[in-house]
Amino acid sequence: MKIAIGADHAGFAAKEEIKTVIKALGHTVMDQGTTGETSVDYPDFAEKVARAVASGEAERGVLICGTGIGMSIAANKVTGIRAAVVSDEKTAALSRQHNDANVFCAGSRTTPVVKIAESLKVFLQTPFEGGRHVNRVNKITAIEKAR
């Protein structure tokens, strides 16, 4: 799978570590920045990753900032994106199984990098369950189209 990854200054160090995890799992990394710890605006990187996923250039996305919240809010403005703030393996699995999330968001100031890595592994390996969840995801898509 091709994974687009991005971070702001708060998530930069974690992003660099998570890139090695993604590669070790056999996936391709598409780094969308940032390139250091100088203060930057997280929406810029959320948009780059979200657009890469929405266009099909990448199959999934990973965004890391201080809490994951800002990245999630910004990424979810892009049509076709279902970005979820993930804090552990359970939320990683459920975001995929029930919501067909396609962008993983995490907070480097709230979650240790080792926990982000463990959660991301689950996120990347967990399929969407379909079934009763399809109608719910379709309703999310309908809300997007009504904008």
Secondary structure, 3 states (H helix, E strand, C coil): CEEEEEECHHHHHHHHHHHHHHHHCCCEEEECCCCCCCCCCHHHHHHHHHHHHHHCCCCEEEEEECCCHHHHHHHCCCCCCCEEECCCHHHHHHHHHCCCCCEEEEECCCCCHHHHHHHHHHHHHCCCCCCHHHHHHHHHHHHHHCC
